[in-house]
Amino acid sequence: MNFEHLRALAAIVDEGTFEAAADLLGISPSAVSQRIRALEKSVGQVVVRRSVPCTPTDAGSILLRMSRQVQVLEAETWESLGHGVSSRAVTPIAVNADSLATWFVDVLHEASTWAETTLDLHVEDQDHSSQLLRRGDVLGAITSDPTPVNGCRAERLGYMRYLPVATPGLRKRFTAGSGVDWQRMPMLQFNAKDNLQQLQLKARGVQHAPPTHVIPSSEAFLAALRAGLGWGMIPELQLGTDLADGSMVVLKERGHHDVALYWQTWTLDSPRLDRVTKAIRKASRHQLRGTHQDN
């Protein structure tokens, strides 16, 4: 199998079009097309959906993962041969937004010392990030899925605790005689994949969702909470001094929700991937809760 054909496939998926892939590779669009046709002929299957943006087929995803692995090994080989400047490689990783806004920042500090590695972070919900690994889009993923993707290993990092919080003023406005009026109090939601608030409502016996504001940013979500726009489930790590100084209150004692996080990455023997794994282990060990026995 020709590696230049695999490189063309990765470029198309990364850039979205044959033309953009050609610019990246420094060749003509027709040359990119020829390489993909040759690759498809060699495997006997279509590997790219000619859409905008282009996406890999199931067969293409398998080849894309192979291409990523070869790129990592190629860069490390150049480094071993003493061509460190030429070996700088992109390391795509999937991470959920809440981790990126909290404990994963320590990984970024660590990565700032890696002269030959460039991070390419793909922000995806922890319940869906393993799909990016399965498609070959990333080399590793922070995920809530404990089952290793084929060809990968998974290790438990710990868990993030989410708390149902609101401003004291909002809670006061929507407190009835029996407690918080969950049916009427406005709610925040990160995006359509975020079901943490719904789980809290279900536990409270609420059948219909209250007015809901969609805030698709971890930092803006916290700002909206602080502004009193609605209540929401927020990582304990992200709150800082909000609970201690009284600017935010927990709406339900022992109403927390714990999300277990795992690091999944290829089983490839790679110093570069090992270094990423070590940084993630270190950061998670310092900031994530370790067991579900914590109260």
N, C-alpha and C positions, 0 to 999 in steps of 0.2 A: 504494500500500500504506500502510495507516494505522499510524503509529508507535506509537500507544497500544496497538494490537493486538500489535505486536512486543514492547513493554515488558511486557505481560501474560505473553507466552510466556517471556521471560527470568525474570520473577518466579516463575513456576510451577516452572521448572527449578531455579532457585536455592533456593527455599524448600521444594520437594518436594510441596506440595499446593495446590489451588485456594484453600483457606481461608487458608493462611499467606500466599499471594501477595496475597490481598485485604487482609490486615492490612498488608502492606508498602506496597501502593499506596494504601491509605486508601479503598478502595471495597468494595462488597459482593461476596460470592462469586458471586452470580448475575451481577453485572456482569463479573467475570472470565470466567465461562463464556460470556457473550454475545460478549465480545471474541475469545475463542478460536474460537468457532463462526463468527464473521464472518471471521476470518483463514483458517480452513480452507475456508470457502466461496469466498474470493477466490482461493486457490491450488489449489482442487480436490483437496486431499489432507488426510489426518489429520496433525496436527503434534505431538500430545501423546499419549503412552500413559497412559491413566487408571489408573495403578497407584500403589503407595505404596513409594517416592516416585515422582512423575510423572517420566517421561523423554521426551526428544524422539524423534520418529521420524527417519528419514533426511531427510525433507523439513523437519522441524522443526529439525534440526541446521543445515541451510543457512540457515534464517531466523534461528536463534539467533545465528549468526556475524554476520549482517547487523545484528541488534539490538545486539550488543556494539559493533560498529563505529560505529553511529549514536550510541550513548551516549557513546563517546569523543569523537566530533566535536561532539556537543552540548555537552559539558562544556568543550571547548576554545573553542567559539564564545562561550559565556558568559564565559569568562575573557578573551577578546579584547575583549569589550564592556565589560569593567571590572567584572564581577560575580564576582570571584575567590572570595569566600566561598561563593557558591552553586554553584561549578563543581567542588567536590571530587568526584572520581570513583573508583570501585573499579576496580583493575587486577588481574584474576585471572591468575596465572602458575603454570605447572606446574614443579615442581623435584623432583629425586630427593632422598631423605633424606640420602644421604652428602654431596651438594653443600651441602645446607642446613646440615649440621653442620660444614662446613669453609669452603670458599672463598666461598660465597654469603653468609656473614655480612658480608663487606665491602659487598655490595650493600645489605644492611639498614641499615648505617651511613650509606650514601649516601642511602637513601630517607628517613631520619629528617629530612632537610633539605627534603623536598618537601611544602610546606604544602597543596597541592591534590590530593594523590594518596594513596589508601588501598590497600595491598597486600592481596590475597586469595590466599594461597599454597595450591596444591593439591599435596600430596606424592604422587608417583607414581614408580614405577621408571622409570629412563631408557629402558628398552626399550619402554615402554608409554605414556610421557607424550605422544607425538605424537598418540595417539588422542583425548586431551582437547582438543587444538587442532583436530583434524579435526571433533569434535562441536560445537565452538563454546563449550566450557566455559571456555576460557582465551584470552587474547590472545597469549600466547607460552609457549614450553616449552623447558626444558633437556632435551635428548633425545640418545640415541645414534643416532638415525635421520638419516642425511645427506640423505635425499631429501625435498625440501620438500613439505609438505602443499599441496594446491591453494589458490592465493591467498596463499601465504606465501613467505618467503625463509628460507634456512638459511645459517648461517655457522659454521665450525669454531672452537671455543674453545680446544681443546687436549685433553689427556687426563689422567684420574686413574689413578694407579698403585696397584694393590692388591697387598698382600704377604701371603703365608701365614705367620701368626705364632701363637705360643702362649707360655705361661709356661715358664721353664726347667724347673720341676718337672713340668709335664705332659709336656713332651718327654722328660724322663728316664724317666718311668714307662712311656712307650710307645716306647722305643727298643730295637730288636732288634739282633742282630749286624750285619745289613746296612743298618741305618738306622732311620728312623721307621716305626713300624707303622701305616700309614695306614688299614688295614682295621679296627683296633680303637680307635684314638684318637678320643675323642668330638669331635664337630664342631658348630659353630654355623652357623645359617642365618637370614638376615633374615626371609624369608617364602617362599612357594611360588614366587615369580617370581625369586628369587635363585639363580642357577646357578653362581656363581663357584667355590664349593667343589667342586661336581661336576666342573667343568672341570679343576680341579687334581687331583682323584682320577683322572679319566680319563687325564690326562697321566702319572700315576704307575702306571697299569695296574690300578687298583682297580676291580673289577666291581660290588661291592655297597657301599652306603652304610653307614658306621659309625653308632653311636648319635648321634642328631642333636637338638640343642636349638634351638628356634625362638625368636628374640629380635627382635621387630619394632620395634626402635628403634635408631638409630645410636649414641646415647649409652649405652644399656643393652647393646648389642652389645659395645662397647669395655669396659664394666664387667665383662661376663661373661668376656671374654678375660683381663682382668687378674685375675679371680678364679680362673682356671684351670678354668673349666667345660668348655671345649673349645677347639679351634683354629678359626681362621677367616681369611677374606680381608678385610683391613681397608685403608681408604685410607691411603697413606703420610702424607698431610697430617694425619690424625687421631691419629697415634701420638705426636706430641710428642717427649718425651725417653725414651720407653719402651725403644727399642732402645739408645740411648746409655748409659743407666744399668743395663741388663741385666735390667730387669723383664719384658721380652719378647724373644723370639728369633725370627729368621726360620727357618722349618723347611726351606726349600729355596732355596739360592742360585740366582739367576736364575729363580726360580719365580714371578716377578711376572706380573700380568695387567693390561694397559693398556686402559682403556675411553675411547674417543674421545667427546667431548661436543660437541654443537652447540646453538646458539641458533636456534630457529625462531620467527618472529613474522610477523604480517600485513604485507603490502606497503603497508598504509595509510600515507599521509603524515600523521604525527601527532607533534607535539613531545613528547607524553607518552610514547609508545612509543619515540621516539628517545632520550629521557632514560634509560629503563630499559635500552635496548640499550647505551648508552654505559657505564652503571654495570656491567653484566654483562661487557662487554669489558674494562674496567679491572680488575675483580676477577679474572677468569680469566687475564689477562695476567700478573698479579703472582703467581698461585699455582698455576696448572695447568702441567703440562709441555707443551712446545710441539711436539715432534716425536717420532716413534717411533724416531729414531736415538739418543735418550738411553739410557744403560745404567744 
